[in-house]
Amino acid sequence: MGAFLTYLLNGLAVGCAIALIASGLVVIHRVTGVVNFAQGTFAVVAGLCTSSLLGLGFPHGLSELAAVVVAAVAGLLTGLAAIGRPGTTPLSALIVTLGVGVLAYAVEIVLWGDQPRSAPGLAGSVTVAGARIQTQHLLVIAVTALTFVLLALFFGRTYLGKALTACASNPYAARVVGIDTRRMGLLAFALGGLLGGLAGVLVTPLRPISFDTDVTLIVNGFAAAVFGALTRPVITLIGALLLGVAETMAAGYGYGSHQLEVALGLMLIVMIVQAGRRSTLSQEPT
């Protein structure tokens, strides 16, 4: 039972990191209709920046903050490339984000090389109900919970958040009342970069990160975002937690080489069942 709880808690931490990646995808898609396949790149950039800054002697806190800001700027630049020109279709913008991700490979190799890098995080571990969990994992869970609360407050209580929500709900009506949907789209990309960067600085102390780590990150993040229909942050969080726990359980019980396949297979089954229930409900007479 102690091992099971350990895998469960560690899986929740992994799921929280996936949720941050997925939430960036959801924010960008809700506002612009674009699926940003460069989302994992923001996490990689932030992780590599954190490693470099700490290696240069910058203190914790400042290094992570600077790395997240760099990721947010990367998100904004990606937005300019993807939706900067008026009339760009979501499909064209999606292709641009794929190109940005490939270009980022070259830039990251030039700046940081092709070897994995890591960064020191919170040392030690704690025991919860007989289960041992790393302190860094607890930090990931706490920061993710706080982030989702702040996002809910931002979108529900602030004028800027409501403007973003209006663009997501009805872009035409938003333009009619004077909201610049292009600027809101660029802000969504910057926010997506910030969320991805936050995931990167939290994950880097737990596992080495390299230029191609974004593949695993975006696959997991996209699966969780699709679970939430690319529009529902809370359902996306649930999907990410399921993925994280499934991966950790698979690795813990001897299927480490297939943990991603096991997790995505489970997610696919859940989504098929979910789609079947929706289809049944839509066919019921009102």
C-alpha positions in Angstrom: 0.0 0.0 0.0 2.9 2.4 0.8 4.3 1.8 -2.7 0.9 2.4 -4.3 0.4 5.7 -2.5 3.9 6.8 -3.4 3.2 6.1 -7.1 -0.1 7.9 -6.8 1.3 11.0 -5.3 4.2 11.1 -7.7 1.7 10.5 -10.5 -0.4 13.5 -9.4 2.8 15.7 -9.5 3.5 14.5 -13.1 -0.1 15.1 -14.0 0.1 18.6 -12.7 3.1 19.4 -14.9 1.1 18.0 -17.9 -1.9 20.1 -16.9 0.2 23.3 -17.1 1.2 22.4 -20.7 -2.4 21.4 -21.6 -3.9 24.6 -20.0 -1.7 26.7 -22.3 -3.1 24.8 -25.3 -6.6 25.3 -24.0 -6.1 29.1 -23.5 -4.7 29.6 -27.0 -7.3 27.4 -28.7 -10.3 29.0 -26.9 -9.2 32.5 -27.9 -7.8 31.9 -31.4 -9.1 28.5 -32.5 -5.4 27.5 -33.1 -3.9 24.3 -31.8 -0.4 25.4 -30.8 2.0 22.5 -31.4 4.9 24.6 -30.2 3.6 24.6 -26.7 6.1 22.0 -25.5 8.9 24.2 -26.8 8.1 26.9 -24.2 8.7 24.4 -21.4 12.0 23.3 -22.9 13.2 26.8 -23.4 12.3 27.7 -19.8 14.0 24.6 -18.4 17.2 25.2 -20.4 17.2 28.8 -19.4 16.8 27.9 -15.7 19.7 25.4 -16.0 22.0 28.0 -17.6 21.1 30.9 -15.2 21.6 28.7 -12.1 24.9 27.5 -13.6 26.0 31.1 -14.0 25.4 31.7 -10.3 22.0 33.4 -10.4 19.9 32.6 -7.3 16.8 30.4 -7.3 13.6 32.4 -7.7 15.2 35.0 -10.0 16.4 32.3 -12.4 13.0 30.6 -12.6 11.2 33.9 -12.9 13.5 35.0 -15.8 13.1 31.7 -17.5 9.2 31.9 -17.4 9.4 35.5 -18.8 11.6 34.2 -21.6 9.0 31.5 -22.3 6.2 34.1 -22.3 8.2 36.2 -24.8 8.7 33.1 -26.9 4.9 32.5 -26.8 4.3 36.1 -28.0 6.7 35.7 -30.9 5.1 32.5 -31.8 1.7 34.2 -31.8 3.1 37.0 -34.0 4.3 34.4 -36.5 1.1 32.4 -36.4 -1.7 35.0 -36.2 0.1 38.2 -36.7 -1.3 38.8 -40.2 -5.0 39.5 -40.5 -7.0 36.8 -42.2 -4.7 33.9 -41.2 -6.8 30.7 -40.9 -6.4 28.4 -37.9 -5.1 25.6 -40.1 -2.4 27.9 -41.5 -1.5 29.1 -38.0 -1.3 25.5 -36.8 1.3 24.7 -39.6 3.2 27.8 -38.5 3.4 26.6 -34.9 4.8 23.3 -36.2 7.4 25.2 -38.1 8.3 27.2 -35.0 8.8 24.0 -33.1 11.2 22.7 -35.7 13.1 26.0 -35.8 13.4 26.0 -32.1 15.3 22.7 -32.3 18.0 24.4 -34.3 18.2 27.4 -32.0 18.3 25.2 -28.8 21.1 23.0 -30.2 23.1 26.1 -31.1 22.6 27.7 -27.6 22.6 24.7 -25.3 23.9 21.7 -27.4 22.1 18.4 -27.7 22.9 16.9 -24.3 20.2 16.8 -21.6 20.4 19.3 -18.9 19.0 19.5 -15.4 18.7 22.0 -12.6 18.7 21.7 -8.8 15.3 21.9 -7.1 14.0 21.5 -3.6 16.0 18.8 -1.8 14.6 16.0 0.4 11.4 14.2 0.6 8.5 13.9 3.0 6.3 11.1 4.2 2.5 11.3 3.7 0.3 8.5 5.0 3.3 6.1 4.7 4.1 7.2 1.2 7.4 9.0 0.4 7.3 11.9 -2.1 10.0 14.3 -3.2 9.6 17.9 -1.9 9.9 19.1 -5.5 6.8 17.0 -6.4 4.9 18.7 -3.7 6.0 22.1 -5.0 4.7 21.1 -8.5 1.3 20.2 -7.0 1.1 23.3 -5.0 2.1 25.7 -7.8 -0.3 24.0 -10.2 -3.2 24.3 -7.8 -2.4 28.0 -7.2 -2.1 28.6 -11.0 -5.5 27.1 -11.8 -7.1 29.2 -9.0 -5.4 32.4 -10.4 -6.5 31.5 -13.9 -10.1 31.1 -12.7 -10.0 34.4 -11.0 -8.3 36.1 -14.0 -10.9 34.9 -16.5 -13.9 35.3 -14.2 -13.1 38.6 -12.3 -10.9 40.8 -14.5 -11.8 42.9 -17.5 -8.9 41.5 -19.5 -9.9 38.0 -18.7 -13.5 38.6 -19.6 -12.3 40.1 -22.9 -10.4 37.0 -23.7 -13.4 34.9 -22.8 -15.6 37.1 -25.1 -13.2 36.4 -28.0 -13.5 32.7 -27.3 -17.3 32.7 -27.1 -18.1 35.0 -30.0 -15.3 36.7 -31.9 -17.6 38.7 -34.1 -19.6 40.1 -31.1 -16.3 40.9 -29.4 -15.1 43.0 -32.4 -18.4 44.8 -32.5 -18.0 46.0 -28.9 -14.5 47.2 -29.7 -12.3 44.3 -28.5 -9.2 43.8 -30.6 -9.3 40.1 -31.2 -5.9 40.0 -32.7 -4.3 41.5 -29.6 -6.3 39.2 -27.4 -4.9 36.3 -29.5 -1.4 37.5 -29.0 -2.0 37.8 -25.3 -3.3 34.2 -25.3 -0.1 33.0 -26.9 2.0 34.9 -24.3 -0.1 33.4 -21.5 0.4 30.0 -23.1 4.1 30.6 -23.2 4.0 31.5 -19.5 2.1 28.4 -18.5 4.5 26.2 -20.6 7.5 28.0 -19.1 6.1 27.4 -15.6 5.9 23.7 -16.4 9.4 23.7 -17.7 11.0 25.2 -14.6 9.1 22.8 -12.3 9.9 19.7 -14.3 13.6 20.3 -15.0 14.8 19.4 -11.5 12.9 16.1 -11.7 14.1 14.9 -15.1 16.8 16.0 -17.5 15.5 18.1 -20.4 16.9 18.5 -23.9 15.9 20.1 -27.2 13.6 17.2 -28.2 11.8 16.8 -24.8 9.0 18.9 -26.2 7.7 15.8 -28.2 6.7 13.9 -25.0 5.4 17.1 -23.4 3.2 18.1 -26.3 1.9 14.6 -26.8 0.8 14.4 -23.1 -0.5 17.9 -23.1 -2.5 17.5 -26.3 -4.0 14.3 -25.0 -5.2 16.0 -21.8 -6.4 19.1 -23.7 -8.4 16.9 -26.1 -9.9 15.1 -23.1 -11.2 18.6 -22.1 -12.4 19.3 -25.7 -9.7 22.0 -25.9 -12.1 24.3 -24.2 -12.6 23.1 -20.6 -9.7 23.7 -18.2 -11.1 21.7 -15.3 -11.7 18.6 -17.4 -8.3 19.1 -18.9 -6.8 19.1 -15.5 -8.6 15.8 -14.7 -7.3 14.3 -17.9 -3.7 15.4 -17.1 -3.9 13.9 -13.7 -5.2 10.6 -15.1 -2.3 10.6 -17.6 0.3 11.3 -14.9 -1.0 8.6 -12.5 -1.2 6.1 -15.3 2.3 6.7 -16.5 3.7 6.5 -13.0 1.8 3.4 -12.1 3.0 1.7 -15.3 6.6 2.7 -14.6 6.3 1.6 -10.9 4.9 -1.8 -11.7 7.4 -2.8 -14.3 6.2 -1.3 -17.5 8.5 1.7 -17.6 9.5 1.3 -21.2 5.8 1.5 -22.2 4.5 4.0 -19.7 3.6 6.6 -22.4 1.7 4.0 -24.5 -0.1 2.7 -21.4 -1.2 6.2 -20.4 -2.3 7.3 -23.8 -4.1 4.0 -24.4 -6.1 4.6 -21.2 -6.8 8.2 -22.2 -8.1 7.0 -25.6 -10.4 4.5 -24.0 -11.8 7.1 -21.7 -12.3 9.6 -24.6 -14.1 6.9 -26.7 -16.5 6.2 -23.8 -17.0 9.9 -23.2 -17.8 10.4 -26.9 -20.2 7.5 -26.9 -22.1 9.0 -23.9 -22.3 12.4 -25.6 -23.7 10.8 -28.7 -26.3 8.9 -26.7 -27.4 12.0 -24.9 -27.6 14.0 -28.1 -29.9 11.4 -29.6 -32.3 11.3 -26.7 -35.6 13.1 -27.3 -36.1 16.3 -25.4 
